């Protein structure tokens, strides 16, 4: 009976492992190249989505995403890993707390509607089929309280203010032209009342 040399057994296994490893590396390289080519071929994108809102500037709303809104945006790839984005946000904030006389039923104030336009810069870290990074910018926001409902007391004023924002953005590539995006963004609005909303949402974007 002839015994097989252990070295002869290890050699085919090593070659098979090496071939598999090379194939995996080639696949990752092709995926990264596909994304890089897409970014160069379609540097512009436009999208829309929705989000939930909580106002951390209001103690009564710190733990509850009690309102929401929507956004539309467009961005352009300035260079690999850097995007410039223009966005329009429309959302509601809880109204200011009001003080009522003793022995009177508690009353709230109307919610505040916010319309804002902003410009942001994002710095993204790219992987084969997704990107993640930081985005920050400045914008102009119009705040207008809704008409009081039964039992509500007006407590806010209409105003137009400047605001800053910063947050996290993750982009998943769904196809050659489509992205699915998840973001969490905090805003600081320079208003008389304390408004520090946090927006958490998702959107779809189309590249062209």
C-alpha positions in Angstrom: 0.0 0.0 0.0 1.4 3.4 -1.0 1.2 6.3 1.4 0.5 9.7 0.0 3.1 12.4 0.8 1.5 15.1 3.1 3.2 17.8 1.1 1.3 16.6 -2.0 -2.0 16.8 -0.2 -1.3 20.3 1.1 -0.3 21.7 -2.3 -3.7 21.3 -4.1 -5.5 22.7 -1.0 -3.1 25.7 -1.0 -3.6 26.3 -4.7 -7.4 26.0 -4.3 -7.4 28.5 -1.4 -5.2 30.9 -3.3 -7.5 30.8 -6.3 -10.6 31.4 -4.1 -8.9 34.3 -2.4 -7.8 35.8 -5.7 -11.4 35.5 -7.0 -12.8 37.3 -3.9 -10.3 40.1 -4.3 -11.1 40.4 -8.0 -14.8 40.6 -7.2 -14.3 43.3 -4.6 -12.1 45.2 -7.0 -14.7 45.0 -9.8 -17.4 46.2 -7.3 -15.3 49.1 -6.2 -14.5 49.9 -9.8 -18.2 49.8 -10.7 -19.0 52.3 -8.0 -16.1 54.5 -9.0 -17.2 54.5 -12.6 -20.8 55.2 -11.7 -19.7 58.2 -9.6 -17.7 59.5 -12.6 -20.4 58.8 -15.1 -23.4 60.0 -13.1 -22.1 62.8 -10.7 -25.5 64.3 -10.1 -28.4 62.9 -8.0 -31.9 64.0 -7.0 -34.1 62.4 -4.4 -36.9 62.7 -1.9 -37.9 61.0 1.4 -39.5 61.4 4.8 -38.4 61.5 8.4 -39.5 61.6 12.0 -38.8 64.7 14.1 -38.1 65.3 17.8 -37.3 68.7 19.3 -34.6 68.2 21.9 -34.9 71.9 22.8 -38.3 71.1 24.4 -38.2 69.0 27.6 -41.6 67.6 26.9 -40.5 66.2 23.5 -37.0 64.9 24.2 -38.0 61.2 24.2 -40.7 61.2 21.6 -40.6 61.6 17.8 -44.1 63.2 17.9 -44.0 64.9 14.5 -42.6 64.3 11.0 -41.9 65.8 7.6 -40.5 65.3 4.1 -37.5 66.5 2.1 -36.4 66.9 -1.5 -32.7 67.4 -2.5 -30.1 67.4 -5.2 -26.4 66.8 -4.9 -23.3 66.7 -7.0 -20.1 64.8 -6.6 -17.3 67.4 -6.3 -14.5 64.9 -6.1 -14.2 61.3 -4.7 -15.7 61.3 -1.2 -17.0 64.9 -1.3 -20.6 65.9 -2.2 -22.4 69.2 -2.3 -26.1 69.0 -1.5 -29.0 71.5 -1.7 -32.1 70.4 0.2 -35.6 71.6 1.0 -37.2 70.5 4.3 -40.8 70.7 5.4 -41.7 69.5 8.9 -43.6 70.3 12.1 -42.3 71.1 15.6 -44.3 71.0 18.8 -45.5 74.4 20.0 -44.1 76.2 23.0 -45.3 75.2 26.4 -47.9 77.5 27.9 -48.7 78.3 31.5 -52.4 78.2 32.5 -54.1 79.5 35.7 -54.5 77.2 38.6 -57.5 74.8 38.5 -57.8 75.3 34.7 -57.4 72.4 32.3 -53.9 72.2 30.7 -53.8 73.7 27.2 -51.2 73.2 24.5 -50.1 75.6 21.8 -50.4 75.0 18.0 -47.6 73.1 16.3 -45.1 75.1 14.3 -44.6 74.5 10.6 -41.1 74.8 9.3 -40.0 75.3 5.6 -36.3 75.5 5.0 -33.7 75.5 2.3 -30.1 74.6 3.0 -26.7 73.9 1.5 -24.5 71.1 2.8 -21.1 69.5 2.3 -20.7 65.8 2.9 -17.5 63.8 3.4 -18.1 60.2 2.6 -16.1 57.0 3.2 -16.6 54.6 0.3 -17.0 50.9 0.3 -17.9 48.6 -2.6 -21.7 49.1 -2.5 -22.3 51.7 0.2 -20.9 55.0 1.6 -21.1 56.5 5.0 -19.9 59.9 6.3 -20.6 63.2 7.9 -22.7 66.1 6.4 -23.0 69.6 7.7 -24.3 73.0 6.4 -26.3 76.1 6.9 -29.8 77.2 5.7 -32.7 79.6 6.1 -35.9 78.5 7.8 -39.3 80.0 8.0 -41.3 79.1 11.1 -45.1 79.7 11.2 -47.4 78.4 14.0 -50.6 76.7 12.9 -54.0 78.3 13.7 -55.1 77.4 17.3 -57.5 74.5 17.7 -60.0 74.1 20.5 -58.4 74.6 23.8 -55.0 75.7 22.4 -53.3 79.0 23.3 -51.0 80.8 20.8 -47.5 80.9 22.1 -45.2 81.2 19.1 -44.6 83.8 16.4 -43.9 83.6 12.7 -40.3 84.3 11.9 -37.5 83.6 9.4 -34.2 82.5 10.9 -30.8 81.1 10.0 -30.0 77.5 11.2 -27.1 75.1 11.2 -27.2 71.4 10.9 -24.8 68.4 11.1 -25.4 64.6 11.0 -24.6 61.2 9.6 -25.5 59.9 6.2 -25.4 56.4 4.8 -25.9 55.6 1.1 -26.6 52.1 -0.2 -26.3 51.5 -4.0 -29.4 49.7 -5.3 -28.4 49.8 -8.9 -26.5 51.7 -11.5 -28.6 54.8 -11.0 -30.5 54.3 -7.7 -29.5 54.8 -4.1 -31.3 54.2 -0.8 -30.2 56.6 2.0 -30.6 56.7 5.7 -29.7 59.9 7.7 -29.9 61.3 11.2 -29.4 65.1 11.4 -29.5 67.6 14.2 -30.5 71.2 13.7 -29.9 74.4 15.6 -32.3 77.1 14.7 -31.6 80.7 15.8 -35.1 81.4 17.2 -36.4 83.2 20.3 -37.8 79.9 21.5 -35.4 77.0 22.0 -35.7 74.7 18.9 -33.1 72.0 18.4 -34.8 69.4 16.2 -33.4 66.0 15.3 -34.5 64.4 12.0 -34.2 60.7 11.4 -35.4 59.4 8.0 -34.9 57.6 4.7 -35.0 58.5 1.0 -34.4 57.3 -2.5 -32.1 59.1 -5.0 -31.7 58.8 -8.7 -28.3 59.5 -10.4 -27.9 61.2 -13.7 
